[in-house]
Amino acid sequence: MTVKIYGIKNCGTMKKAFRWLEDNNIAYDFHDYKKEGVDTEALKQAIEAHSWDTVINRRGTTWRQLPDSVKENMDASSALTAATENPSLIKRPLLVKNGQTYLGFNEEDYKKQLK
């Protein structure tokens, strides 16, 4: 089963995830937000499974640059819109396997989820 991994190629966390997948001989397809835009269906699925406030990286520069009115009124719908317009808002990597979504990279979690 091929894994689909979404993110930004030059992100340090993405590089760790790529390296782990390759070291463990796990095939994957990479969807680069910068080149291909956001896959809104995968993003919707992640928001439904994990809630918008887990999917949106509220510690990053992109979040801090949003207008306060946007941040203060964020909900699932506006998070989808904001993340589509600003892919750097999405926690990376977003990984999809067998219809399940996983956020971020943690080696122990990957061992459990992908092996």
Chimera marker file (.cmm) of the C-alpha trace (Angstrom):
<marker_set name="trace">
<marker id="1" x="0.000" y="0.000" z="0.000" r="1" g="1" b="0" radius="0.5"/>
<marker id="2" x="1.398" y="3.351" z="-1.028" r="1" g="1" b="0" radius="0.5"/>
<marker id="3" x="1.280" y="6.184" z="1.443" r="1" g="1" b="0" radius="0.5"/>
<marker id="4" x="0.417" y="9.718" z="0.342" r="1" g="1" b="0" radius="0.5"/>
<marker id="5" x="2.406" y="12.417" z="2.109" r="1" g="1" b="0" radius="0.5"/>
<marker id="6" x="1.536" y="16.096" z="1.843" r="1" g="1" b="0" radius="0.5"/>
<marker id="7" x="3.727" y="19.025" z="2.686" r="1" g="1" b="0" radius="0.5"/>
<marker id="8" x="6.532" y="21.312" z="1.605" r="1" g="1" b="0" radius="0.5"/>
<marker id="9" x="9.697" y="19.711" z="0.275" r="1" g="1" b="0" radius="0.5"/>
<marker id="10" x="12.229" y="21.873" z="2.113" r="1" g="1" b="0" radius="0.5"/>
<marker id="11" x="10.596" y="21.575" z="5.544" r="1" g="1" b="0" radius="0.5"/>
<marker id="12" x="12.899" y="19.942" z="8.112" r="1" g="1" b="0" radius="0.5"/>
<marker id="13" x="10.123" y="17.773" z="9.526" r="1" g="1" b="0" radius="0.5"/>
<marker id="14" x="9.215" y="16.609" z="6.037" r="1" g="1" b="0" radius="0.5"/>
<marker id="15" x="12.830" y="15.634" z="5.401" r="1" g="1" b="0" radius="0.5"/>
<marker id="16" x="12.803" y="13.501" z="8.564" r="1" g="1" b="0" radius="0.5"/>
<marker id="17" x="9.591" y="11.811" z="7.433" r="1" g="1" b="0" radius="0.5"/>
<marker id="18" x="10.945" y="11.156" z="3.925" r="1" g="1" b="0" radius="0.5"/>
<marker id="19" x="14.142" y="9.698" z="5.367" r="1" g="1" b="0" radius="0.5"/>
<marker id="20" x="12.201" y="7.431" z="7.732" r="1" g="1" b="0" radius="0.5"/>
<marker id="21" x="9.894" y="6.198" z="4.955" r="1" g="1" b="0" radius="0.5"/>
<marker id="22" x="12.857" y="5.490" z="2.679" r="1" g="1" b="0" radius="0.5"/>
<marker id="23" x="14.895" y="3.811" z="5.429" r="1" g="1" b="0" radius="0.5"/>
<marker id="24" x="11.926" y="1.534" z="6.140" r="1" g="1" b="0" radius="0.5"/>
<marker id="25" x="11.240" y="0.762" z="2.473" r="1" g="1" b="0" radius="0.5"/>
<marker id="26" x="7.768" y="2.296" z="2.538" r="1" g="1" b="0" radius="0.5"/>
<marker id="27" x="6.612" y="3.522" z="-0.848" r="1" g="1" b="0" radius="0.5"/>
<marker id="28" x="5.027" y="6.947" z="-0.878" r="1" g="1" b="0" radius="0.5"/>
<marker id="29" x="3.640" y="9.565" z="-3.207" r="1" g="1" b="0" radius="0.5"/>
<marker id="30" x="4.559" y="13.135" z="-2.341" r="1" g="1" b="0" radius="0.5"/>
<marker id="31" x="2.173" y="16.027" z="-2.876" r="1" g="1" b="0" radius="0.5"/>
<marker id="32" x="4.057" y="19.342" z="-2.699" r="1" g="1" b="0" radius="0.5"/>
<marker id="33" x="1.777" y="22.181" z="-1.582" r="1" g="1" b="0" radius="0.5"/>
<marker id="34" x="4.060" y="24.766" z="-3.177" r="1" g="1" b="0" radius="0.5"/>
<marker id="35" x="3.918" y="23.138" z="-6.622" r="1" g="1" b="0" radius="0.5"/>
<marker id="36" x="0.533" y="21.403" z="-6.630" r="1" g="1" b="0" radius="0.5"/>
<marker id="37" x="-1.547" y="23.456" z="-4.201" r="1" g="1" b="0" radius="0.5"/>
<marker id="38" x="-3.583" y="21.989" z="-1.388" r="1" g="1" b="0" radius="0.5"/>
<marker id="39" x="-5.561" y="18.778" z="-1.863" r="1" g="1" b="0" radius="0.5"/>
<marker id="40" x="-8.790" y="20.095" z="-0.327" r="1" g="1" b="0" radius="0.5"/>
<marker id="41" x="-10.289" y="16.629" z="0.114" r="1" g="1" b="0" radius="0.5"/>
<marker id="42" x="-7.306" y="15.413" z="2.137" r="1" g="1" b="0" radius="0.5"/>
<marker id="43" x="-7.358" y="18.649" z="4.128" r="1" g="1" b="0" radius="0.5"/>
<marker id="44" x="-11.103" y="18.315" z="4.842" r="1" g="1" b="0" radius="0.5"/>
<marker id="45" x="-10.550" y="14.725" z="5.930" r="1" g="1" b="0" radius="0.5"/>
<marker id="46" x="-7.748" y="15.783" z="8.280" r="1" g="1" b="0" radius="0.5"/>
<marker id="47" x="-9.846" y="18.587" z="9.797" r="1" g="1" b="0" radius="0.5"/>
<marker id="48" x="-12.776" y="16.205" z="10.328" r="1" g="1" b="0" radius="0.5"/>
<marker id="49" x="-10.524" y="13.573" z="11.922" r="1" g="1" b="0" radius="0.5"/>
<marker id="50" x="-8.302" y="15.812" z="14.046" r="1" g="1" b="0" radius="0.5"/>
<marker id="51" x="-10.141" y="19.187" z="14.363" r="1" g="1" b="0" radius="0.5"/>
<marker id="52" x="-9.015" y="22.396" z="12.732" r="1" g="1" b="0" radius="0.5"/>
<marker id="53" x="-6.931" y="23.541" z="15.693" r="1" g="1" b="0" radius="0.5"/>
<marker id="54" x="-4.751" y="20.424" z="15.437" r="1" g="1" b="0" radius="0.5"/>
<marker id="55" x="-4.365" y="20.599" z="11.645" r="1" g="1" b="0" radius="0.5"/>
<marker id="56" x="-3.501" y="24.301" z="11.632" r="1" g="1" b="0" radius="0.5"/>
<marker id="57" x="-0.004" y="25.099" z="12.880" r="1" g="1" b="0" radius="0.5"/>
<marker id="58" x="-0.641" y="27.981" z="15.257" r="1" g="1" b="0" radius="0.5"/>
<marker id="59" x="3.016" y="28.254" z="16.271" r="1" g="1" b="0" radius="0.5"/>
<marker id="60" x="4.367" y="29.226" z="12.862" r="1" g="1" b="0" radius="0.5"/>
<marker id="61" x="5.093" y="32.520" z="11.181" r="1" g="1" b="0" radius="0.5"/>
<marker id="62" x="2.210" y="32.139" z="8.732" r="1" g="1" b="0" radius="0.5"/>
<marker id="63" x="-0.303" y="31.920" z="11.604" r="1" g="1" b="0" radius="0.5"/>
<marker id="64" x="1.201" y="34.960" z="13.326" r="1" g="1" b="0" radius="0.5"/>
<marker id="65" x="0.923" y="36.943" z="10.094" r="1" g="1" b="0" radius="0.5"/>
<marker id="66" x="-2.829" y="36.336" z="9.760" r="1" g="1" b="0" radius="0.5"/>
<marker id="67" x="-5.065" y="39.226" z="10.781" r="1" g="1" b="0" radius="0.5"/>
<marker id="68" x="-6.292" y="38.944" z="14.371" r="1" g="1" b="0" radius="0.5"/>
<marker id="69" x="-9.877" y="38.945" z="13.112" r="1" g="1" b="0" radius="0.5"/>
<marker id="70" x="-9.176" y="35.772" z="11.103" r="1" g="1" b="0" radius="0.5"/>
<marker id="71" x="-7.398" y="34.021" z="13.980" r="1" g="1" b="0" radius="0.5"/>
<marker id="72" x="-10.047" y="34.956" z="16.552" r="1" g="1" b="0" radius="0.5"/>
<marker id="73" x="-12.920" y="33.700" z="14.395" r="1" g="1" b="0" radius="0.5"/>
<marker id="74" x="-11.294" y="30.524" z="13.065" r="1" g="1" b="0" radius="0.5"/>
<marker id="75" x="-13.495" y="27.455" z="12.725" r="1" g="1" b="0" radius="0.5"/>
<marker id="76" x="-13.369" y="24.353" z="10.528" r="1" g="1" b="0" radius="0.5"/>
<marker id="77" x="-14.698" y="26.170" z="7.474" r="1" g="1" b="0" radius="0.5"/>
<marker id="78" x="-12.457" y="29.217" z="7.754" r="1" g="1" b="0" radius="0.5"/>
<marker id="79" x="-9.478" y="26.968" z="8.573" r="1" g="1" b="0" radius="0.5"/>
<marker id="80" x="-10.040" y="25.136" z="5.292" r="1" g="1" b="0" radius="0.5"/>
<marker id="81" x="-10.116" y="28.434" z="3.419" r="1" g="1" b="0" radius="0.5"/>
<marker id="82" x="-7.086" y="29.876" z="5.221" r="1" g="1" b="0" radius="0.5"/>
<marker id="83" x="-5.028" y="26.706" z="4.732" r="1" g="1" b="0" radius="0.5"/>
<marker id="84" x="-5.968" y="26.506" z="1.054" r="1" g="1" b="0" radius="0.5"/>
<marker id="85" x="-4.777" y="30.084" z="0.584" r="1" g="1" b="0" radius="0.5"/>
<marker id="86" x="-1.727" y="29.610" z="2.862" r="1" g="1" b="0" radius="0.5"/>
<marker id="87" x="-0.508" y="25.985" z="2.709" r="1" g="1" b="0" radius="0.5"/>
<marker id="88" x="2.227" y="26.768" z="5.233" r="1" g="1" b="0" radius="0.5"/>
<marker id="89" x="-0.522" y="26.853" z="7.881" r="1" g="1" b="0" radius="0.5"/>
<marker id="90" x="-1.004" y="23.089" z="7.636" r="1" g="1" b="0" radius="0.5"/>
<marker id="91" x="0.886" y="20.981" z="10.166" r="1" g="1" b="0" radius="0.5"/>
<marker id="92" x="3.454" y="18.877" z="8.319" r="1" g="1" b="0" radius="0.5"/>
<marker id="93" x="3.551" y="16.263" z="7.192" r="1" g="1" b="0" radius="0.5"/>
<marker id="94" x="-0.029" y="15.280" z="6.550" r="1" g="1" b="0" radius="0.5"/>
<marker id="95" x="0.058" y="11.588" z="5.757" r="1" g="1" b="0" radius="0.5"/>
<marker id="96" x="-2.811" y="9.499" z="4.375" r="1" g="1" b="0" radius="0.5"/>
<marker id="97" x="-2.860" y="5.709" z="4.438" r="1" g="1" b="0" radius="0.5"/>
<marker id="98" x="-5.903" y="3.487" z="3.944" r="1" g="1" b="0" radius="0.5"/>
<marker id="99" x="-8.230" y="6.444" z="4.405" r="1" g="1" b="0" radius="0.5"/>
<marker id="100" x="-6.656" y="7.420" z="7.740" r="1" g="1" b="0" radius="0.5"/>
<marker id="101" x="-4.865" y="10.718" z="8.260" r="1" g="1" b="0" radius="0.5"/>
<marker id="102" x="-1.827" y="11.314" z="10.450" r="1" g="1" b="0" radius="0.5"/>
<marker id="103" x="-0.252" y="14.659" z="11.331" r="1" g="1" b="0" radius="0.5"/>
<marker id="104" x="3.329" y="15.527" z="12.065" r="1" g="1" b="0" radius="0.5"/>
<marker id="105" x="6.284" y="13.203" z="12.284" r="1" g="1" b="0" radius="0.5"/>
<marker id="106" x="7.033" y="11.008" z="15.263" r="1" g="1" b="0" radius="0.5"/>
<marker id="107" x="9.148" y="7.928" z="14.654" r="1" g="1" b="0" radius="0.5"/>
<marker id="108" x="7.303" y="5.766" z="17.202" r="1" g="1" b="0" radius="0.5"/>
<marker id="109" x="3.917" y="6.737" z="15.774" r="1" g="1" b="0" radius="0.5"/>
<marker id="110" x="5.098" y="5.986" z="12.245" r="1" g="1" b="0" radius="0.5"/>
<marker id="111" x="6.273" y="2.544" z="13.352" r="1" g="1" b="0" radius="0.5"/>
<marker id="112" x="2.815" y="1.794" z="14.755" r="1" g="1" b="0" radius="0.5"/>
<marker id="113" x="0.832" y="3.327" z="11.911" r="1" g="1" b="0" radius="0.5"/>
<marker id="114" x="2.826" y="2.267" z="8.873" r="1" g="1" b="0" radius="0.5"/>
<marker id="115" x="4.341" y="-1.137" z="9.574" r="1" g="1" b="0" radius="0.5"/>
<link id1="1" id2="2" r="1" g="1" b="0" radius="0.2"/>
<link id1="2" id2="3" r="1" g="1" b="0" radius="0.2"/>
<link id1="3" id2="4" r="1" g="1" b="0" radius="0.2"/>
<link id1="4" id2="5" r="1" g="1" b="0" radius="0.2"/>
<link id1="5" id2="6" r="1" g="1" b="0" radius="0.2"/>
<link id1="6" id2="7" r="1" g="1" b="0" radius="0.2"/>
<link id1="7" id2="8" r="1" g="1" b="0" radius="0.2"/>
<link id1="8" id2="9" r="1" g="1" b="0" radius="0.2"/>
<link id1="9" id2="10" r="1" g="1" b="0" radius="0.2"/>
<link id1="10" id2="11" r="1" g="1" b="0" radius="0.2"/>
<link id1="11" id2="12" r="1" g="1" b="0" radius="0.2"/>
<link id1="12" id2="13" r="1" g="1" b="0" radius="0.2"/>
<link id1="13" id2="14" r="1" g="1" b="0" radius="0.2"/>
<link id1="14" id2="15" r="1" g="1" b="0" radius="0.2"/>
<link id1="15" id2="16" r="1" g="1" b="0" radius="0.2"/>
<link id1="16" id2="17" r="1" g="1" b="0" radius="0.2"/>
<link id1="17" id2="18" r="1" g="1" b="0" radius="0.2"/>
<link id1="18" id2="19" r="1" g="1" b="0" radius="0.2"/>
<link id1="19" id2="20" r="1" g="1" b="0" radius="0.2"/>
<link id1="20" id2="21" r="1" g="1" b="0" radius="0.2"/>
<link id1="21" id2="22" r="1" g="1" b="0" radius="0.2"/>
<link id1="22" id2="23" r="1" g="1" b="0" radius="0.2"/>
<link id1="23" id2="24" r="1" g="1" b="0" radius="0.2"/>
<link id1="24" id2="25" r="1" g="1" b="0" radius="0.2"/>
<link id1="25" id2="26" r="1" g="1" b="0" radius="0.2"/>
<link id1="26" id2="27" r="1" g="1" b="0" radius="0.2"/>
<link id1="27" id2="28" r="1" g="1" b="0" radius="0.2"/>
<link id1="28" id2="29" r="1" g="1" b="0" radius="0.2"/>
<link id1="29" id2="30" r="1" g="1" b="0" radius="0.2"/>
<link id1="30" id2="31" r="1" g="1" b="0" radius="0.2"/>
<link id1="31" id2="32" r="1" g="1" b="0" radius="0.2"/>
<link id1="32" id2="33" r="1" g="1" b="0" radius="0.2"/>
<link id1="33" id2="34" r="1" g="1" b="0" radius="0.2"/>
<link id1="34" id2="35" r="1" g="1" b="0" radius="0.2"/>
<link id1="35" id2="36" r="1" g="1" b="0" radius="0.2"/>
<link id1="36" id2="37" r="1" g="1" b="0" radius="0.2"/>
<link id1="37" id2="38" r="1" g="1" b="0" radius="0.2"/>
<link id1="38" id2="39" r="1" g="1" b="0" radius="0.2"/>
<link id1="39" id2="40" r="1" g="1" b="0" radius="0.2"/>
<link id1="40" id2="41" r="1" g="1" b="0" radius="0.2"/>
<link id1="41" id2="42" r="1" g="1" b="0" radius="0.2"/>
<link id1="42" id2="43" r="1" g="1" b="0" radius="0.2"/>
<link id1="43" id2="44" r="1" g="1" b="0" radius="0.2"/>
<link id1="44" id2="45" r="1" g="1" b="0" radius="0.2"/>
<link id1="45" id2="46" r="1" g="1" b="0" radius="0.2"/>
<link id1="46" id2="47" r="1" g="1" b="0" radius="0.2"/>
<link id1="47" id2="48" r="1" g="1" b="0" radius="0.2"/>
<link id1="48" id2="49" r="1" g="1" b="0" radius="0.2"/>
<link id1="49" id2="50" r="1" g="1" b="0" radius="0.2"/>
<link id1="50" id2="51" r="1" g="1" b="0" radius="0.2"/>
<link id1="51" id2="52" r="1" g="1" b="0" radius="0.2"/>
<link id1="52" id2="53" r="1" g="1" b="0" radius="0.2"/>
<link id1="53" id2="54" r="1" g="1" b="0" radius="0.2"/>
<link id1="54" id2="55" r="1" g="1" b="0" radius="0.2"/>
<link id1="55" id2="56" r="1" g="1" b="0" radius="0.2"/>
<link id1="56" id2="57" r="1" g="1" b="0" radius="0.2"/>
<link id1="57" id2="58" r="1" g="1" b="0" radius="0.2"/>
<link id1="58" id2="59" r="1" g="1" b="0" radius="0.2"/>
<link id1="59" id2="60" r="1" g="1" b="0" radius="0.2"/>
<link id1="60" id2="61" r="1" g="1" b="0" radius="0.2"/>
<link id1="61" id2="62" r="1" g="1" b="0" radius="0.2"/>
<link id1="62" id2="63" r="1" g="1" b="0" radius="0.2"/>
<link id1="63" id2="64" r="1" g="1" b="0" radius="0.2"/>
<link id1="64" id2="65" r="1" g="1" b="0" radius="0.2"/>
<link id1="65" id2="66" r="1" g="1" b="0" radius="0.2"/>
<link id1="66" id2="67" r="1" g="1" b="0" radius="0.2"/>
<link id1="67" id2="68" r="1" g="1" b="0" radius="0.2"/>
<link id1="68" id2="69" r="1" g="1" b="0" radius="0.2"/>
<link id1="69" id2="70" r="1" g="1" b="0" radius="0.2"/>
<link id1="70" id2="71" r="1" g="1" b="0" radius="0.2"/>
<link id1="71" id2="72" r="1" g="1" b="0" radius="0.2"/>
<link id1="72" id2="73" r="1" g="1" b="0" radius="0.2"/>
<link id1="73" id2="74" r="1" g="1" b="0" radius="0.2"/>
<link id1="74" id2="75" r="1" g="1" b="0" radius="0.2"/>
<link id1="75" id2="76" r="1" g="1" b="0" radius="0.2"/>
<link id1="76" id2="77" r="1" g="1" b="0" radius="0.2"/>
<link id1="77" id2="78" r="1" g="1" b="0" radius="0.2"/>
<link id1="78" id2="79" r="1" g="1" b="0" radius="0.2"/>
<link id1="79" id2="80" r="1" g="1" b="0" radius="0.2"/>
<link id1="80" id2="81" r="1" g="1" b="0" radius="0.2"/>
<link id1="81" id2="82" r="1" g="1" b="0" radius="0.2"/>
<link id1="82" id2="83" r="1" g="1" b="0" radius="0.2"/>
<link id1="83" id2="84" r="1" g="1" b="0" radius="0.2"/>
<link id1="84" id2="85" r="1" g="1" b="0" radius="0.2"/>
<link id1="85" id2="86" r="1" g="1" b="0" radius="0.2"/>
<link id1="86" id2="87" r="1" g="1" b="0" radius="0.2"/>
<link id1="87" id2="88" r="1" g="1" b="0" radius="0.2"/>
<link id1="88" id2="89" r="1" g="1" b="0" radius="0.2"/>
<link id1="89" id2="90" r="1" g="1" b="0" radius="0.2"/>
<link id1="90" id2="91" r="1" g="1" b="0" radius="0.2"/>
<link id1="91" id2="92" r="1" g="1" b="0" radius="0.2"/>
<link id1="92" id2="93" r="1" g="1" b="0" radius="0.2"/>
<link id1="93" id2="94" r="1" g="1" b="0" radius="0.2"/>
<link id1="94" id2="95" r="1" g="1" b="0" radius="0.2"/>
<link id1="95" id2="96" r="1" g="1" b="0" radius="0.2"/>
<link id1="96" id2="97" r="1" g="1" b="0" radius="0.2"/>
<link id1="97" id2="98" r="1" g="1" b="0" radius="0.2"/>
<link id1="98" id2="99" r="1" g="1" b="0" radius="0.2"/>
<link id1="99" id2="100" r="1" g="1" b="0" radius="0.2"/>
<link id1="100" id2="101" r="1" g="1" b="0" radius="0.2"/>
<link id1="101" id2="102" r="1" g="1" b="0" radius="0.2"/>
<link id1="102" id2="103" r="1" g="1" b="0" radius="0.2"/>
<link id1="103" id2="104" r="1" g="1" b="0" radius="0.2"/>
<link id1="104" id2="105" r="1" g="1" b="0" radius="0.2"/>
<link id1="105" id2="106" r="1" g="1" b="0" radius="0.2"/>
<link id1="106" id2="107" r="1" g="1" b="0" radius="0.2"/>
<link id1="107" id2="108" r="1" g="1" b="0" radius="0.2"/>
<link id1="108" id2="109" r="1" g="1" b="0" radius="0.2"/>
<link id1="109" id2="110" r="1" g="1" b="0" radius="0.2"/>
<link id1="110" id2="111" r="1" g="1" b="0" radius="0.2"/>
<link id1="111" id2="112" r="1" g="1" b="0" radius="0.2"/>
<link id1="112" id2="113" r="1" g="1" b="0" radius="0.2"/>
<link id1="113" id2="114" r="1" g="1" b="0" radius="0.2"/>
<link id1="114" id2="115" r="1" g="1" b="0" radius="0.2"/>
</marker_set>
